[in-house]
Amino acid sequence: MNTVRIKGRDYLVPGIFSDLINEDSSFSIHSGKEFQNQGKIFKEIRSGKYIIPDQVERSSIEKIYRTLSERTDEFISFDQIQQVSKKSFSRKTKNGYDKIRNKILDRLLLFAENDKIISLTENPELRFAASFCGEDVYEDYGISFLLPYRFYKDLTRSLDEKVYINELQSEISAGMNVLLPRSQETTSLFAGAMDLLKIKSGLKIIDMGCGSGVLTILADKIFDSSDIYFSDILPEASASAIFNIEKNCGHNFIFDAGIFSCDSEKNRFICCRSGDLFEKIENKFDLIMFNPPWIDSEFRNRSERALNDKDQKLVERLLKQSKYMLNKEGKIVLAYSDNSGDKAVGRFNTFIDENGYNTEHELKDKIQSRQSGRKWMNIFVKILTLENGR
């Protein structure tokens, strides 16, 4: 976690921006009419300074950003252009150019504090804003921090995009790097599996790898008088789940007795610390829900974590660890697909057998594949129990 000092005050630099802003960075704060002086602002950007508006209307910031976007090439050095242009035009060349261009655009920053974007006169609220920027909910709630205006634009645009989920009869949004749940069939299979469970009250449940929180909210509709935990390795996923829970359930999360929680009409939601599977979780559960990545491939960035699992190591670790995190008679509701072929499905079933699980039920469906060269894929959701009810 990095911090920078600006005018005698410390501001956190979220980890995902640490390669952009550091203690050696130079900042220039502009308020009111000062921000109308476009020539001065662009001169300071050319000199390497970061520009931070202070109580400025968003329309004025947007005007500066738009002009900067149109004139970005004026701010890129000759050496940088030469470096990118040395290679023949390709996707790699374009990516190199985009990185240079974005670093220029990201010299326009915003102050955020206590879930408000205080650089803007509107002071728009964005609850758990630091977590949408990759900081753990528990470590950095209510902090003062910096974020690029470009990221804020992309984040608000991302949260404005909605997917209607039939099983929830409501809409779901997601922050940056978080996968929107576009497969209605997968959600329906999970709903069908939960309906098959005999005990639906007084449970401890966890949505592992919660993403946007669709399964967390689905559990709230099916169970009652239960504690529903949710966790993800990406803090922005936990923030997305909170965003959707608050929107769908009408109650805000509060910090009390060391935990972030929220009561629905029937259950209690509990946000876990961000971590790798059960890394930061001590409770045992009656039900573990997990919709793992289905593509047998390396993930290259944060957004691909929900899609790619090379050699299925993540789902293998989940099955190994869950043996010690289940209460007696506890169950796992687990999805998978043949997206990566029959061999991947075979390996998946081997993991289940090797770790001593029985398949109590299996539900299947066929959906259109978004993978290139593949028209259809089968998906299935299994209800697993440990042998001898361990």
C-alpha positions as CSV (number, residue, x, y, z in Angstrom):
1,M,0.0,0.0,0.0
2,N,1.5,3.3,-1.1
3,T,0.7,6.8,0.2
4,V,1.6,10.2,-1.2
5,R,1.6,13.5,0.7
6,I,-0.2,16.4,-0.8
7,K,-0.4,19.8,0.9
8,G,0.3,18.2,4.3
9,R,-2.1,15.3,4.0
10,D,-1.6,11.7,3.2
11,Y,-3.6,10.0,0.4
12,L,-3.6,6.3,-0.3
13,V,-2.6,5.1,-3.8
14,P,-4.6,1.9,-4.5
15,G,-2.4,-1.0,-5.5
16,I,-3.7,-1.1,-9.0
17,F,-2.4,2.4,-9.6
18,S,1.0,1.9,-7.8
19,D,2.9,1.8,-11.1
20,L,1.4,5.1,-12.1
21,I,1.7,7.2,-8.9
22,N,4.5,7.2,-6.3
23,E,6.1,9.3,-3.7
24,D,8.2,11.1,-6.3
25,S,5.2,12.2,-8.3
26,S,4.4,15.9,-8.5
27,F,0.9,17.2,-8.1
28,S,-0.9,20.4,-9.0
29,I,-4.3,21.2,-7.5
30,H,-6.8,23.4,-9.4
31,S,-10.1,24.8,-8.1
32,G,-12.9,26.9,-9.5
33,K,-11.8,29.2,-12.3
34,E,-8.2,27.9,-12.2
35,F,-9.5,24.8,-13.9
36,Q,-10.7,26.8,-16.8
37,N,-7.1,27.7,-17.7
38,Q,-6.7,24.8,-20.2
39,G,-3.3,26.1,-21.4
40,K,-1.8,26.1,-17.9
41,I,-3.1,22.6,-17.2
42,F,-1.7,21.1,-20.4
43,K,1.6,22.8,-19.8
44,E,1.8,21.2,-16.3
45,I,0.9,17.8,-17.8
46,R,3.7,18.2,-20.3
47,S,6.1,18.9,-17.4
48,G,5.1,15.6,-15.8
49,K,2.7,16.8,-13.2
50,Y,-0.5,15.2,-12.1
51,I,-3.6,17.5,-12.1
52,I,-6.1,17.2,-9.3
53,P,-9.4,19.3,-9.5
54,D,-10.7,20.5,-6.2
55,Q,-14.5,21.1,-6.1
56,V,-14.9,21.4,-9.8
57,E,-18.0,20.5,-11.8
58,R,-17.8,17.2,-13.6
59,S,-18.7,18.9,-16.9
60,S,-15.5,21.0,-16.6
61,I,-13.4,18.0,-15.9
62,E,-15.0,16.1,-18.8
63,K,-14.2,19.0,-21.1
64,I,-10.5,18.9,-20.1
65,Y,-10.4,15.1,-20.4
66,R,-12.1,15.1,-23.8
67,T,-9.6,17.7,-25.2
68,L,-6.7,15.8,-23.7
69,S,-8.0,12.6,-25.4
70,E,-8.1,14.3,-28.7
71,R,-4.6,15.8,-28.4
72,T,-2.8,13.0,-26.6
73,D,-0.2,12.6,-29.3
74,E,1.1,16.1,-28.5
75,F,2.1,14.9,-25.1
76,I,3.9,11.7,-26.2
77,S,7.6,12.1,-26.6
78,F,9.4,11.4,-30.0
79,D,11.4,8.6,-28.4
80,Q,8.2,6.8,-27.2
81,I,6.6,7.1,-30.6
82,Q,9.7,5.7,-32.2
83,Q,9.8,2.8,-29.7
84,V,6.3,1.8,-30.6
85,S,6.7,2.4,-34.3
86,K,9.8,0.2,-34.6
87,K,7.6,-2.9,-34.8
88,S,5.3,-3.6,-37.7
89,F,1.7,-2.7,-37.0
90,S,0.1,-5.4,-34.8
91,R,-2.1,-5.9,-31.8
92,K,1.1,-5.7,-29.7
93,T,2.0,-2.4,-31.3
94,K,-1.5,-1.0,-30.6
95,N,-1.3,-2.2,-27.0
96,G,2.0,-0.4,-26.6
97,Y,0.6,2.8,-27.9
98,D,-2.6,2.5,-25.8
99,K,-0.4,2.1,-22.6
100,I,1.5,5.3,-23.4
101,R,-1.7,7.1,-24.3
102,N,-3.4,6.0,-21.1
103,K,-0.5,7.1,-18.9
104,I,-1.0,10.6,-20.3
105,L,-4.8,10.5,-19.7
106,D,-4.2,9.2,-16.2
107,R,-2.4,12.4,-15.2
108,L,-5.9,13.8,-14.5
109,L,-6.7,12.5,-10.9
110,L,-9.5,12.8,-8.4
111,F,-9.6,13.0,-4.6
112,A,-11.9,10.5,-2.9
113,E,-12.8,10.4,0.8
114,N,-15.4,8.6,2.9
115,D,-17.0,7.0,-0.2
116,K,-17.4,10.4,-1.9
117,I,-15.6,11.8,-4.9
118,I,-14.7,15.1,-3.3
119,S,-12.9,16.6,-6.3
120,L,-16.4,17.0,-7.9
121,T,-18.8,19.8,-6.7
122,E,-21.5,17.2,-6.8
123,N,-19.7,15.0,-4.3
124,P,-21.2,11.9,-5.8
125,E,-21.3,8.9,-3.4
126,L,-19.7,5.6,-4.4
127,R,-19.9,3.3,-1.4
128,F,-16.7,1.2,-0.9
129,A,-15.1,3.2,-3.6
130,A,-11.5,2.1,-2.5
131,S,-12.6,-1.5,-2.8
132,F,-13.7,-0.9,-6.4
133,C,-10.1,0.2,-6.9
134,G,-8.7,-3.1,-5.5
135,E,-8.3,-2.3,-1.8
136,D,-9.7,-4.7,0.8
137,V,-13.0,-3.6,2.4
138,Y,-11.7,-4.2,5.9
139,E,-8.4,-2.5,5.5
140,D,-9.3,0.6,3.8
141,Y,-12.9,1.5,4.4
142,G,-13.5,5.3,4.6
143,I,-10.0,6.3,3.6
144,S,-8.8,9.2,1.6
145,F,-7.3,8.2,-1.7
146,L,-6.5,9.1,-5.3
147,L,-7.9,7.6,-8.5
148,P,-7.5,8.5,-12.2
149,Y,-10.5,10.3,-13.7
150,R,-10.3,7.8,-16.6
151,F,-10.8,4.9,-14.2
152,Y,-13.7,6.7,-12.5
153,K,-15.4,7.2,-15.9
154,D,-14.9,3.5,-16.8
155,L,-16.1,2.4,-13.3
156,T,-19.3,4.5,-13.4
157,R,-20.0,3.3,-17.0
158,S,-19.4,-0.3,-15.9
159,L,-21.8,0.0,-12.9
160,D,-24.4,1.6,-15.2
161,E,-24.4,-1.6,-17.4
162,K,-27.0,-4.0,-16.1
163,V,-28.0,-7.6,-16.7
164,Y,-31.5,-8.7,-15.8
165,I,-31.4,-12.1,-14.0
166,N,-34.6,-14.1,-14.4
167,E,-34.1,-16.1,-11.2
168,L,-33.7,-12.9,-9.1
169,Q,-36.3,-10.9,-11.1
170,S,-33.8,-8.0,-10.8
171,E,-30.8,-6.4,-12.4
172,I,-27.1,-7.0,-11.5
173,S,-24.2,-4.7,-12.2
174,A,-20.4,-5.1,-11.7
175,G,-17.3,-3.0,-11.3
176,M,-14.1,-3.1,-13.3
177,N,-12.5,-6.5,-13.7
178,V,-15.7,-8.3,-12.5
179,L,-17.6,-10.6,-14.7
180,L,-21.3,-9.9,-15.3
181,P,-23.4,-13.0,-15.0
182,R,-24.7,-13.3,-18.5
183,S,-25.6,-17.0,-18.4
184,Q,-29.2,-17.3,-17.3
185,E,-28.9,-21.1,-17.5
186,T,-26.1,-21.3,-15.0
187,T,-28.0,-19.2,-12.4
188,S,-31.1,-21.4,-13.0
189,L,-29.1,-24.6,-12.5
190,F,-27.8,-23.2,-9.2
191,A,-31.4,-22.3,-8.2
192,G,-32.5,-25.8,-9.0
193,A,-29.7,-27.3,-7.0
194,M,-30.5,-25.2,-4.0
195,D,-34.2,-26.1,-4.2
196,L,-33.2,-29.8,-3.9
197,L,-31.5,-29.2,-0.6
198,K,-33.8,-30.5,2.2
199,I,-32.7,-28.1,4.9
200,K,-33.3,-24.5,4.0
201,S,-33.1,-22.7,7.4
202,G,-30.6,-21.9,10.0
203,L,-27.5,-22.5,7.8
204,K,-24.1,-21.1,7.4
205,I,-23.6,-20.5,3.7
206,I,-20.7,-19.1,1.7
207,D,-20.6,-17.9,-1.9
208,M,-16.9,-18.5,-2.7
209,G,-15.6,-16.4,-5.6
210,C,-18.7,-14.3,-5.3
211,G,-18.0,-12.0,-8.3
212,S,-21.0,-9.7,-8.7
213,G,-22.9,-11.5,-5.9
214,V,-25.6,-13.1,-8.0
215,L,-25.4,-16.4,-6.1
216,T,-25.3,-14.6,-2.8
217,I,-28.6,-12.8,-3.6
218,L,-30.1,-16.0,-5.0
219,A,-29.3,-17.8,-1.7
220,D,-31.2,-15.1,0.1
221,K,-34.3,-15.8,-1.9
222,I,-34.2,-19.6,-1.2
223,F,-33.0,-19.8,2.4
224,D,-34.1,-18.2,5.6
225,S,-32.7,-17.5,9.1
226,S,-29.2,-18.1,7.7
227,D,-25.9,-16.4,7.6
228,I,-24.8,-15.9,4.0
229,Y,-21.1,-15.2,3.6
230,F,-19.5,-14.0,0.4
231,S,-15.8,-13.9,-0.5
232,D,-13.5,-13.2,-3.5
233,I,-9.8,-12.8,-4.1
234,L,-10.6,-9.5,-5.8
235,P,-11.8,-6.7,-3.5
236,E,-13.6,-5.1,-6.5
237,A,-15.7,-8.2,-6.7
238,S,-16.7,-7.9,-3.0
239,A,-17.5,-4.3,-3.6
240,S,-19.7,-5.3,-6.6
241,A,-21.5,-7.9,-4.5
242,I,-22.2,-5.2,-1.8
243,F,-23.4,-2.8,-4.4
244,N,-25.9,-5.4,-5.7
245,I,-27.0,-6.6,-2.3
246,E,-27.7,-3.1,-1.1
247,K,-29.6,-2.2,-4.3
248,N,-31.7,-5.4,-4.2
249,C,-32.3,-5.7,-0.5
250,G,-32.6,-2.0,0.4
251,H,-30.3,-2.1,3.4
252,N,-26.7,-0.8,3.8
253,F,-23.8,-2.8,5.1
254,I,-22.5,-1.5,8.4
255,F,-19.2,-2.2,10.3
256,D,-20.0,-3.7,13.7
257,A,-18.1,-6.0,16.1
258,G,-15.3,-6.4,13.5
259,I,-17.4,-7.4,10.5
260,F,-19.2,-5.8,7.6
261,S,-22.8,-7.2,7.5
262,C,-26.3,-6.4,6.3
263,D,-29.6,-7.8,7.3
264,S,-32.2,-8.7,4.6
265,E,-35.8,-9.5,5.5
266,K,-34.9,-13.2,6.0
267,N,-31.1,-13.6,6.4
268,R,-27.9,-11.9,7.3
269,F,-25.2,-11.1,4.7
270,I,-21.6,-11.1,5.8
271,C,-18.7,-9.8,3.7
272,C,-15.4,-11.7,4.2
273,R,-11.9,-10.3,3.8
274,S,-10.5,-10.7,0.3
275,G,-8.3,-13.7,0.0
276,D,-7.4,-16.8,-2.0
277,L,-10.3,-19.2,-1.3
278,F,-10.4,-19.9,2.4
279,E,-7.2,-18.1,3.2
280,K,-8.8,-15.5,5.5
281,I,-11.9,-17.5,6.6
282,E,-12.1,-19.3,9.9
283,N,-15.8,-20.4,9.9
284,K,-17.1,-23.8,8.8
285,F,-20.1,-24.0,6.6
286,D,-23.2,-26.1,5.9
287,L,-23.2,-25.1,2.3
288,I,-20.3,-23.9,0.0
289,M,-21.3,-22.5,-3.4
290,F,-18.7,-22.1,-6.1
291,N,-18.9,-21.3,-9.8
292,P,-15.2,-21.6,-10.9
293,P,-13.5,-20.5,-14.1
294,W,-14.2,-22.9,-16.9
295,I,-11.3,-22.2,-19.3
296,D,-8.1,-24.2,-18.9
297,S,-5.7,-21.4,-19.6
298,E,-3.5,-18.9,-17.7
299,F,-5.1,-15.6,-16.7
300,R,-3.2,-12.6,-17.9
301,N,-4.9,-9.9,-15.9
302,R,-7.4,-9.3,-13.0
303,S,-10.4,-9.5,-15.3
304,E,-9.5,-13.0,-16.5
305,R,-9.3,-14.5,-13.0
306,A,-13.1,-15.4,-13.3
307,L,-12.6,-17.1,-16.6
308,N,-9.2,-18.9,-16.7
309,D,-7.9,-21.6,-14.5
310,K,-4.7,-23.3,-15.9
311,D,-4.8,-27.0,-15.3
312,Q,-7.9,-26.5,-13.1
313,K,-5.7,-25.8,-10.1
314,L,-8.2,-23.5,-8.5
315,V,-11.1,-25.9,-8.5
316,E,-8.8,-28.7,-7.4
317,R,-7.7,-26.6,-4.4
318,L,-11.3,-25.7,-3.6
319,L,-12.2,-29.3,-3.3
320,K,-9.2,-30.1,-1.2
321,Q,-9.7,-27.2,1.2
322,S,-13.5,-27.6,1.5
323,K,-13.1,-30.9,3.2
324,Y,-11.9,-29.0,6.3
325,M,-14.4,-26.1,6.0
326,L,-17.6,-28.2,5.8
327,N,-19.7,-28.9,8.9
328,K,-20.9,-32.5,9.4
329,E,-23.5,-33.3,6.6
330,G,-22.4,-30.1,4.8
331,K,-22.7,-29.9,1.0
332,I,-21.0,-28.2,-1.9
333,V,-22.9,-26.8,-4.9
334,L,-20.4,-26.6,-7.7
335,A,-20.7,-25.7,-11.4
336,Y,-18.5,-26.7,-14.4
337,S,-18.7,-27.1,-18.1
338,D,-17.1,-28.9,-21.1
339,N,-15.9,-25.5,-22.4
340,S,-12.3,-26.9,-22.4
341,G,-13.2,-30.3,-23.6
342,D,-14.0,-33.8,-22.3
343,K,-10.5,-34.2,-20.8
344,A,-11.1,-31.2,-18.5
345,V,-14.4,-32.7,-17.4
346,G,-12.7,-36.0,-16.7
347,R,-10.0,-34.3,-14.6
348,F,-12.7,-32.4,-12.7
349,N,-14.5,-35.6,-11.9
350,T,-11.2,-37.2,-10.8
351,F,-10.7,-34.3,-8.3
352,I,-14.1,-35.1,-6.9
353,D,-13.4,-38.8,-6.4
354,E,-9.9,-38.3,-5.1
355,N,-11.1,-36.0,-2.4
356,G,-13.8,-38.4,-1.1
357,Y,-16.9,-36.7,-2.4
358,N,-20.1,-38.3,-3.6
359,T,-22.3,-36.6,-6.2
360,E,-25.7,-36.4,-4.6
361,H,-27.4,-34.7,-7.6
362,E,-26.3,-33.4,-11.0
363,L,-28.3,-30.8,-13.1
364,K,-27.4,-30.2,-16.8
365,D,-28.1,-27.7,-19.6
366,K,-26.7,-26.8,-23.0
367,I,-25.8,-23.2,-23.8
368,Q,-24.3,-21.3,-26.7
369,S,-20.6,-20.9,-26.3
370,R,-18.9,-17.5,-26.6
371,Q,-15.6,-19.3,-27.3
372,S,-14.2,-19.0,-30.8
373,G,-14.8,-22.1,-32.9
374,R,-17.2,-23.6,-30.5
375,K,-21.0,-23.2,-31.0
376,W,-22.4,-25.1,-27.9
377,M,-21.2,-26.2,-24.6
378,N,-22.7,-28.3,-21.8
379,I,-22.9,-26.9,-18.3
380,F,-23.7,-28.8,-15.1
381,V,-24.1,-28.1,-11.4
382,K,-23.3,-30.9,-8.9
383,I,-24.4,-31.3,-5.3
384,L,-21.5,-32.9,-3.5
385,T,-21.3,-34.5,0.0
386,L,-18.4,-36.1,1.7
387,E,-18.3,-39.8,2.1
388,N,-19.6,-41.0,5.5
389,G,-20.9,-37.4,6.1
390,R,-17.5,-36.2,7.4
